[in-house]
C-alpha cells in the first residue's frame, strides 16, 4: 500500500492503483479547494468570530436535487433560504464558490468527526477578489463599525487609509500625530514639517512607518518634540538633503494611551476607562491587570 499527499492537499491511500481512502472524502474541520459536498454533509457557521459553537447559518446541497447532478448549494439562515447557487452557471463544487476553512467561519456539523480542540487560529479577511471576471457578482456584508471612522482612525483620504495614531484632523487620531493633511480634491495625503509640506507616498501601519517625497535639494527637518524619527538615509539622524526626488522613510513612536474628553470616548478601547493621567490629561487608562501596548494599540493583560 502507498500513501500519497497530492498537490491539492488530498491524502490518498492506494492499494496498487486503487484508491482505498481519501481525506477529501473524510473531512474533519477544514474544507479545502477541490473538495466536493456530499448529500449528507452540512457546514454550519461559527456563533461569532471568537466562538466556534454552531451559528445561525449552514450550507448544504439542495435536498430536492435528488441525483446531485446540479450541485445546487443552499445557505440557510435558520430554516429560511438565505442564498442559493445559480443553476447551470458552470461551477461544480462548493470550492468554486467559497474558500472555506473552519477557522474562519464554517465547521463540519458531523459530531463523530468534530473533536474538541484549539479554535483560536481565526484569520482576518485581508484580500478579497473575484476569480471569475465574467461570472459571479461578489458581495460582502460587514458591520458599519468595521468601516466607519471612529476616534481610533481618521477618515480615509481617497484610497489612503490613515491608521491610528496618525491624524489629519483635530477630531481624530492622536493630537501629537496631527502632522498630516488630506486634500479632498486630489485624495492626496501630505506631511507637514518645519521645513515644508511633503507628499506622502505610502503608509505602513504594520511597521509604523510612512514615506514622503523629498526633492529639489530641499533640506528636511523634523520637529524634535513630535514622535517622528527619520530612518533613511541611515547616515542622518533628523536632516536629509537631496538633489532629486527621493522617498524618505519616517517612523512614528508608539502612542501613549488615547486622550478622552467624554466617558464614551474610551468605548473604542476595551479594558480601559477615562481617567486623569500623570501628564495631567484625561486618557483611556487600562483597567486593573491590563497594561497599555502602544505597538498593538490595545490594553493587554499582564
MIDRENSE-48678 format. One record per residue (C-alpha): residue number from 0; residue in three letters; x, y, z. Coordinates in nm, 2 decimals. Each point is the difference from the previous one (the first is absolute). Example, Ala and Ser with C-alpha at 12.3 -4.5 7.8 and 13.67 -1.06 7.14 Angstrom:
<nodes>
+--------+-------+--------+--------+--------+
| lumkol | kolvo |   east |  north |     up |
+--------+-------+--------+--------+--------+
|      0 |   ALA |   1.23 |  -0.45 |   0.78 |
|      1 |   SER |   0.14 |   0.34 |  -0.07 |
+--------+-------+--------+--------+--------+
</nodes>
This chain:
<nodes>
+--------+-------+--------+--------+--------+
| lumkol | kolvo |   east |  north |     up |
+--------+-------+--------+--------+--------+
|      0 |   UNK |   0.00 |   0.00 |   0.00 |
|      1 |   UNK |   0.11 |   0.36 |  -0.07 |
|      2 |   UNK |  -0.11 |   0.32 |   0.17 |
|      3 |   UNK |   0.03 |   0.31 |  -0.23 |
|      4 |   UNK |  -0.06 |   0.37 |   0.08 |
|      5 |   UNK |  -0.11 |   0.18 |  -0.31 |
|      6 |   UNK |   0.08 |   0.36 |  -0.09 |
|      7 |   UNK |  -0.36 |   0.09 |   0.08 |
|      8 |   UNK |   0.04 |  -0.13 |   0.36 |
|      9 |   UNK |  -0.19 |  -0.33 |  -0.05 |
|     10 |   UNK |   0.15 |  -0.29 |   0.20 |
|     11 |   UNK |  -0.07 |  -0.32 |  -0.19 |
|     12 |   UNK |   0.06 |  -0.36 |   0.09 |
|     13 |   UNK |   0.07 |  -0.23 |  -0.30 |
|     14 |   UNK |   0.00 |  -0.37 |  -0.04 |
|     15 |   UNK |   0.19 |  -0.03 |  -0.32 |
|     16 |   UNK |  -0.19 |   0.26 |  -0.21 |
|     17 |   UNK |  -0.33 |  -0.04 |   0.19 |
|     18 |   UNK |  -0.09 |   0.28 |   0.24 |
|     19 |   UNK |  -0.12 |  -0.14 |   0.33 |
|     20 |   UNK |  -0.03 |   0.32 |   0.20 |
|     21 |   UNK |   0.02 |   0.37 |  -0.06 |
|     22 |   UNK |   0.01 |   0.29 |   0.25 |
|     23 |   UNK |  -0.21 |   0.21 |  -0.24 |
|     24 |   UNK |  -0.28 |  -0.26 |   0.04 |
|     25 |   UNK |   0.05 |  -0.02 |   0.38 |
|     26 |   UNK |   0.03 |   0.37 |   0.11 |
|     27 |   UNK |   0.04 |   0.12 |   0.36 |
|     28 |   UNK |   0.01 |   0.37 |   0.07 |
|     29 |   UNK |   0.14 |   0.15 |  -0.32 |
|     30 |   UNK |  -0.15 |   0.03 |  -0.35 |
|     31 |   UNK |   0.27 |   0.04 |  -0.27 |
|     32 |   UNK |  -0.01 |   0.11 |  -0.36 |
|     33 |   UNK |  -0.11 |  -0.30 |  -0.22 |
|     34 |   UNK |  -0.21 |  -0.17 |   0.26 |
|     35 |   UNK |  -0.36 |  -0.08 |  -0.09 |
|     36 |   UNK |  -0.31 |   0.01 |   0.21 |
|     37 |   UNK |  -0.19 |  -0.33 |   0.06 |
|     38 |   UNK |  -0.37 |  -0.02 |   0.06 |
|     39 |   UNK |   0.06 |  -0.09 |   0.36 |
|     40 |   UNK |   0.24 |   0.28 |   0.07 |
|     41 |   UNK |  -0.10 |   0.32 |   0.18 |
|     42 |   UNK |   0.22 |   0.30 |   0.08 |
|     43 |   UNK |  -0.11 |   0.23 |   0.28 |
|     44 |   UNK |   0.13 |   0.34 |   0.08 |
|     45 |   UNK |   0.17 |   0.10 |   0.32 |
|     46 |   UNK |  -0.22 |   0.18 |   0.26 |
|     47 |   UNK |   0.24 |   0.30 |  -0.03 |
|     48 |   UNK |   0.36 |   0.06 |  -0.10 |
|     49 |   UNK |   0.12 |  -0.11 |   0.35 |
|     50 |   UNK |  -0.24 |  -0.28 |   0.07 |
|     51 |   UNK |   0.01 |  -0.32 |  -0.21 |
|     52 |   UNK |  -0.34 |  -0.11 |   0.12 |
|     53 |   UNK |  -0.27 |  -0.06 |  -0.26 |
|     54 |   UNK |  -0.13 |   0.32 |  -0.14 |
|     55 |   UNK |  -0.32 |   0.10 |  -0.19 |
|     56 |   UNK |   0.13 |  -0.08 |  -0.35 |
|     57 |   UNK |   0.06 |  -0.33 |  -0.18 |
|     58 |   UNK |   0.09 |  -0.12 |  -0.35 |
|     59 |   UNK |  -0.11 |  -0.32 |  -0.16 |
|     60 |   UNK |  -0.10 |  -0.15 |  -0.33 |
|     61 |   UNK |  -0.36 |   0.06 |  -0.12 |
|     62 |   UNK |  -0.20 |  -0.29 |   0.14 |
|     63 |   UNK |  -0.22 |   0.02 |  -0.31 |
|     64 |   UNK |   0.30 |  -0.07 |  -0.22 |
|     65 |   UNK |  -0.05 |  -0.38 |   0.03 |
|     66 |   UNK |   0.26 |  -0.11 |  -0.24 |
|     67 |   UNK |   0.25 |   0.26 |   0.10 |
|     68 |   UNK |   0.06 |   0.09 |  -0.36 |
|     69 |   UNK |  -0.06 |   0.38 |   0.04 |
|     70 |   UNK |   0.22 |   0.04 |   0.31 |
|     71 |   UNK |  -0.24 |   0.27 |   0.12 |
|     72 |   UNK |   0.13 |   0.15 |   0.33 |
|     73 |   UNK |  -0.23 |   0.17 |   0.25 |
|     74 |   UNK |   0.09 |   0.22 |   0.30 |
|     75 |   UNK |  -0.27 |   0.00 |   0.27 |
|     76 |   UNK |  -0.05 |   0.26 |   0.26 |
|     77 |   UNK |  -0.18 |  -0.22 |   0.26 |
|     78 |   UNK |  -0.27 |  -0.17 |  -0.21 |
|     79 |   UNK |  -0.02 |   0.28 |  -0.27 |
|     80 |   UNK |   0.19 |  -0.02 |  -0.33 |
|     81 |   UNK |   0.25 |   0.29 |   0.02 |
|     82 |   UNK |   0.19 |  -0.07 |  -0.33 |
|     83 |   UNK |  -0.01 |  -0.26 |  -0.28 |
|     84 |   UNK |   0.25 |  -0.07 |  -0.28 |
|     85 |   UNK |  -0.11 |   0.07 |  -0.36 |
|     86 |   UNK |  -0.09 |  -0.30 |  -0.21 |
|     87 |   UNK |   0.23 |  -0.07 |  -0.30 |
|     88 |   UNK |   0.26 |   0.27 |   0.10 |
|     89 |   UNK |   0.29 |  -0.23 |  -0.09 |
|     90 |   UNK |   0.12 |  -0.04 |   0.36 |
|     91 |   UNK |   0.01 |  -0.35 |   0.13 |
|     92 |   UNK |   0.12 |  -0.01 |   0.36 |
|     93 |   UNK |  -0.04 |   0.21 |   0.31 |
|     94 |   UNK |   0.36 |   0.10 |  -0.04 |
|     95 |   UNK |  -0.09 |   0.18 |  -0.32 |
|     96 |   UNK |  -0.22 |   0.23 |   0.21 |
|     97 |   UNK |   0.18 |   0.02 |   0.33 |
|     98 |   UNK |   0.34 |  -0.06 |   0.16 |
|     99 |   UNK |  -0.11 |  -0.14 |   0.33 |
|    100 |   UNK |   0.21 |  -0.08 |   0.31 |
|    101 |   UNK |  -0.16 |  -0.09 |   0.33 |
|    102 |   UNK |   0.23 |   0.25 |   0.17 |
|    103 |   UNK |  -0.15 |   0.29 |  -0.20 |
|    104 |   UNK |  -0.37 |  -0.07 |   0.01 |
|    105 |   UNK |  -0.13 |  -0.34 |  -0.07 |
|    106 |   UNK |   0.04 |  -0.34 |   0.17 |
|    107 |   UNK |  -0.13 |  -0.34 |  -0.09 |
|    108 |   UNK |  -0.31 |  -0.09 |   0.18 |
|    109 |   UNK |   0.09 |  -0.37 |   0.04 |
|    110 |   UNK |   0.03 |  -0.08 |   0.38 |
|    111 |   UNK |   0.19 |  -0.32 |  -0.04 |
|    112 |   UNK |   0.27 |   0.18 |  -0.21 |
|    113 |   UNK |   0.01 |   0.33 |   0.18 |
|    114 |   UNK |   0.23 |  -0.02 |   0.31 |
|    115 |   UNK |   0.06 |   0.27 |   0.25 |
|    116 |   UNK |   0.32 |   0.19 |  -0.04 |
|    117 |   UNK |   0.16 |   0.33 |  -0.03 |
|    118 |   UNK |  -0.22 |   0.24 |  -0.20 |
|    119 |   UNK |   0.21 |   0.31 |   0.05 |
|    120 |   UNK |   0.16 |   0.00 |  -0.35 |
|    121 |   UNK |  -0.25 |   0.23 |  -0.15 |
|    122 |   UNK |   0.11 |   0.21 |  -0.30 |
|    123 |   UNK |  -0.09 |   0.35 |  -0.12 |
|    124 |   UNK |  -0.12 |   0.04 |  -0.36 |
|    125 |   UNK |   0.29 |   0.21 |  -0.14 |
|    126 |   UNK |  -0.06 |  -0.03 |  -0.38 |
|    127 |   UNK |  -0.31 |  -0.07 |  -0.19 |
|    128 |   UNK |  -0.03 |  -0.02 |  -0.37 |
|    129 |   UNK |  -0.23 |  -0.15 |  -0.27 |
|    130 |   UNK |   0.14 |  -0.31 |  -0.16 |
|    131 |   UNK |  -0.24 |   0.00 |  -0.30 |
|    132 |   UNK |   0.01 |   0.34 |  -0.18 |
|    133 |   UNK |  -0.30 |  -0.08 |  -0.21 |
|    134 |   UNK |  -0.19 |  -0.20 |   0.26 |
|    135 |   UNK |  -0.11 |   0.05 |   0.36 |
|    136 |   UNK |  -0.09 |   0.33 |   0.16 |
|    137 |   UNK |   0.20 |   0.03 |   0.33 |
|    138 |   UNK |  -0.18 |   0.15 |   0.30 |
|    139 |   UNK |   0.14 |   0.02 |   0.35 |
|    140 |   UNK |  -0.20 |   0.10 |   0.31 |
|    141 |   UNK |   0.19 |   0.17 |   0.27 |
|    142 |   UNK |  -0.10 |   0.18 |   0.32 |
|    143 |   UNK |  -0.01 |   0.38 |  -0.03 |
|    144 |   UNK |   0.23 |   0.01 |   0.30 |
|    145 |   UNK |   0.27 |  -0.17 |  -0.21 |
|    146 |   UNK |   0.00 |   0.26 |  -0.27 |
|    147 |   UNK |  -0.12 |   0.33 |   0.16 |
|    148 |   UNK |   0.28 |   0.22 |   0.14 |
|    149 |   UNK |   0.01 |   0.03 |   0.38 |
|    150 |   UNK |   0.22 |   0.19 |   0.25 |
|    151 |   UNK |   0.25 |  -0.28 |  -0.07 |
|    152 |   UNK |   0.05 |   0.09 |  -0.37 |
|    153 |   UNK |  -0.04 |   0.30 |  -0.22 |
|    154 |   UNK |  -0.22 |  -0.03 |  -0.31 |
|    155 |   UNK |   0.18 |  -0.14 |  -0.31 |
|    156 |   UNK |   0.16 |   0.26 |  -0.23 |
|    157 |   UNK |  -0.13 |  -0.14 |  -0.33 |
|    158 |   UNK |   0.15 |  -0.35 |  -0.01 |
|    159 |   UNK |   0.26 |   0.08 |   0.26 |
|    160 |   UNK |  -0.08 |  -0.13 |   0.35 |
|    161 |   UNK |   0.11 |   0.21 |   0.29 |
|    162 |   UNK |   0.08 |  -0.24 |   0.28 |
|    163 |   UNK |   0.00 |   0.10 |   0.37 |
|    164 |   UNK |   0.18 |   0.19 |   0.14 |
|    165 |   UNK |   0.07 |   0.20 |  -0.31 |
|    166 |   UNK |  -0.24 |   0.30 |  -0.03 |
|    167 |   UNK |  -0.13 |   0.22 |  -0.28 |
|    168 |   UNK |  -0.24 |   0.19 |   0.22 |
|    169 |   UNK |  -0.04 |   0.13 |   0.35 |
|    170 |   UNK |  -0.29 |  -0.24 |   0.07 |
|    171 |   UNK |   0.16 |  -0.33 |  -0.09 |
|    172 |   UNK |   0.32 |  -0.19 |   0.06 |
|    173 |   UNK |   0.24 |   0.12 |   0.27 |
|    174 |   UNK |   0.07 |   0.37 |   0.03 |
|    175 |   UNK |   0.37 |  -0.06 |   0.03 |
|    176 |   UNK |  -0.01 |  -0.15 |  -0.35 |
|    177 |   UNK |  -0.20 |   0.28 |  -0.17 |
|    178 |   UNK |   0.26 |   0.07 |  -0.26 |
|    179 |   UNK |  -0.19 |  -0.13 |  -0.30 |
|    180 |   UNK |  -0.24 |   0.16 |  -0.25 |
|    181 |   UNK |  -0.25 |  -0.15 |  -0.24 |
|    182 |   UNK |  -0.07 |   0.18 |  -0.32 |
|    183 |   UNK |  -0.36 |  -0.11 |  -0.06 |
|    184 |   UNK |   0.02 |   0.11 |  -0.37 |
|    185 |   UNK |   0.30 |  -0.20 |  -0.10 |
|    186 |   UNK |  -0.03 |  -0.26 |   0.28 |
|    187 |   UNK |   0.36 |   0.06 |   0.08 |
|    188 |   UNK |   0.16 |  -0.02 |   0.35 |
|    189 |   UNK |   0.28 |   0.24 |   0.09 |
|    190 |   UNK |   0.23 |   0.02 |   0.30 |
|    191 |   UNK |   0.07 |   0.34 |   0.17 |
|    192 |   UNK |   0.35 |   0.06 |   0.14 |
|    193 |   UNK |   0.19 |   0.32 |   0.10 |
|    194 |   UNK |   0.18 |  -0.01 |  -0.33 |
|    195 |   UNK |  -0.32 |  -0.02 |  -0.22 |
|    196 |   UNK |  -0.28 |  -0.23 |  -0.11 |
|    197 |   UNK |   0.08 |  -0.33 |  -0.17 |
|    198 |   UNK |  -0.21 |  -0.24 |  -0.20 |
|    199 |   UNK |  -0.06 |  -0.33 |   0.18 |
|    200 |   UNK |   0.07 |  -0.29 |  -0.24 |
|    201 |   UNK |  -0.09 |  -0.29 |   0.24 |
|    202 |   UNK |  -0.10 |  -0.09 |   0.36 |
|    203 |   UNK |   0.07 |  -0.33 |   0.16 |
|    204 |   UNK |  -0.18 |  -0.05 |   0.33 |
|    205 |   UNK |   0.16 |  -0.34 |   0.05 |
|    206 |   UNK |   0.35 |   0.15 |   0.02 |
|    207 |   UNK |  -0.12 |   0.33 |   0.13 |
|    208 |   UNK |   0.17 |   0.19 |  -0.28 |
|    209 |   UNK |  -0.09 |   0.23 |  -0.29 |
|    210 |   UNK |   0.17 |   0.14 |  -0.30 |
|    211 |   UNK |   0.02 |   0.35 |  -0.13 |
|    212 |   UNK |   0.14 |   0.14 |  -0.32 |
|    213 |   UNK |   0.29 |   0.25 |   0.04 |
|    214 |   UNK |   0.14 |   0.18 |  -0.30 |
|    215 |   UNK |   0.17 |   0.32 |  -0.14 |
|    216 |   UNK |   0.29 |  -0.01 |   0.24 |
|    217 |   UNK |  -0.23 |   0.11 |   0.29 |
|    218 |   UNK |   0.12 |  -0.10 |   0.35 |
|    219 |   UNK |  -0.25 |  -0.20 |   0.20 |
|    220 |   UNK |  -0.02 |   0.10 |   0.37 |
|    221 |   UNK |  -0.23 |  -0.18 |   0.25 |
|    222 |   UNK |  -0.14 |   0.15 |   0.31 |
|    223 |   UNK |   0.20 |  -0.16 |   0.28 |
|    224 |   UNK |  -0.29 |   0.03 |   0.24 |
|    225 |   UNK |  -0.23 |  -0.21 |  -0.21 |
|    226 |   UNK |   0.00 |  -0.38 |  -0.01 |
|    227 |   UNK |   0.16 |  -0.04 |  -0.35 |
|    228 |   UNK |   0.34 |  -0.13 |  -0.08 |
|    229 |   UNK |   0.19 |   0.00 |  -0.33 |
|    230 |   UNK |   0.12 |  -0.36 |  -0.08 |
|    231 |   UNK |   0.15 |   0.06 |  -0.35 |
|    232 |   UNK |   0.25 |   0.09 |  -0.12 |
|    233 |   UNK |   0.16 |  -0.18 |   0.29 |
|    234 |   UNK |   0.29 |   0.24 |   0.03 |
|    235 |   UNK |  -0.22 |   0.28 |   0.12 |
|    236 |   UNK |  -0.19 |   0.04 |   0.32 |
|    237 |   UNK |  -0.26 |   0.27 |  -0.07 |
|    238 |   UNK |   0.11 |   0.18 |  -0.32 |
|    239 |   UNK |   0.03 |  -0.11 |  -0.36 |
|    240 |   UNK |   0.09 |   0.19 |  -0.32 |
|    241 |   UNK |  -0.06 |  -0.12 |  -0.36 |
|    242 |   UNK |   0.05 |   0.13 |  -0.35 |
|    243 |   UNK |  -0.26 |  -0.24 |  -0.14 |
|    244 |   UNK |  -0.33 |  -0.13 |   0.12 |
|    245 |   UNK |   0.04 |  -0.27 |   0.26 |
|    246 |   UNK |  -0.24 |  -0.20 |   0.21 |
|    247 |   UNK |   0.11 |   0.07 |   0.36 |
|    248 |   UNK |  -0.11 |  -0.25 |   0.27 |
|    249 |   UNK |  -0.12 |   0.14 |   0.33 |
|    250 |   UNK |  -0.11 |  -0.21 |   0.30 |
|    251 |   UNK |  -0.24 |   0.11 |   0.27 |
|    252 |   UNK |   0.03 |  -0.09 |   0.37 |
|    253 |   UNK |  -0.27 |  -0.21 |   0.17 |
|    254 |   UNK |  -0.26 |   0.23 |   0.15 |
|    255 |   UNK |  -0.10 |   0.05 |   0.36 |
|    256 |   UNK |  -0.35 |  -0.10 |   0.11 |
|    257 |   UNK |  -0.26 |   0.18 |  -0.20 |
|    258 |   UNK |  -0.13 |   0.34 |   0.12 |
|    259 |   UNK |  -0.36 |   0.01 |   0.11 |
|    260 |   UNK |  -0.23 |   0.29 |   0.07 |
|    261 |   UNK |  -0.33 |  -0.19 |   0.06 |
|    262 |   UNK |  -0.07 |  -0.33 |   0.17 |
|    263 |   UNK |  -0.12 |  -0.14 |  -0.34 |
|    264 |   UNK |   0.34 |   0.07 |  -0.16 |
|    265 |   UNK |   0.16 |  -0.31 |   0.16 |
|    266 |   UNK |  -0.26 |  -0.24 |  -0.14 |
|    267 |   UNK |   0.23 |  -0.04 |  -0.31 |
|    268 |   UNK |   0.26 |  -0.14 |   0.24 |
|    269 |   UNK |  -0.08 |  -0.32 |   0.18 |
|    270 |   UNK |   0.11 |  -0.04 |   0.37 |
|    271 |   UNK |   0.04 |   0.37 |   0.06 |
|    272 |   UNK |  -0.17 |   0.29 |   0.17 |
|    273 |   UNK |   0.04 |   0.38 |  -0.04 |
|    274 |   UNK |   0.21 |   0.13 |   0.28 |
|    275 |   UNK |   0.26 |   0.27 |   0.07 |
|    276 |   UNK |   0.35 |  -0.12 |  -0.09 |
|    277 |   UNK |   0.34 |   0.10 |   0.14 |
|    278 |   UNK |   0.04 |   0.27 |  -0.27 |
|    279 |   UNK |  -0.31 |   0.18 |   0.12 |
|    280 |   UNK |  -0.21 |  -0.11 |  -0.30 |
|    281 |   UNK |  -0.30 |  -0.23 |   0.01 |
|    282 |   UNK |   0.08 |  -0.32 |  -0.18 |
|    283 |   UNK |  -0.15 |  -0.35 |  -0.06 |
|    284 |   UNK |   0.20 |  -0.17 |   0.27 |
|    285 |   UNK |   0.01 |  -0.38 |   0.02 |
|    286 |   UNK |  -0.20 |  -0.16 |   0.28 |
|    287 |   UNK |   0.16 |  -0.21 |   0.27 |
|    288 |   UNK |   0.20 |  -0.30 |  -0.12 |
|    289 |   UNK |   0.04 |   0.16 |  -0.35 |
|    290 |   UNK |   0.28 |   0.21 |  -0.14 |
|    291 |   UNK |   0.01 |   0.23 |  -0.31 |
|    292 |   UNK |   0.18 |  -0.14 |  -0.30 |
|    293 |   UNK |   0.07 |   0.29 |  -0.23 |
|    294 |   UNK |   0.12 |  -0.22 |  -0.28 |
|    295 |   UNK |  -0.31 |  -0.21 |  -0.03 |
|    296 |   UNK |  -0.22 |   0.29 |   0.12 |
|    297 |   UNK |  -0.19 |  -0.18 |   0.27 |
|    298 |   UNK |  -0.01 |  -0.09 |   0.37 |
|    299 |   UNK |   0.17 |  -0.34 |   0.04 |
|    300 |   UNK |  -0.03 |  -0.22 |   0.30 |
|    301 |   UNK |   0.30 |  -0.04 |   0.22 |
+--------+-------+--------+--------+--------+
</nodes>
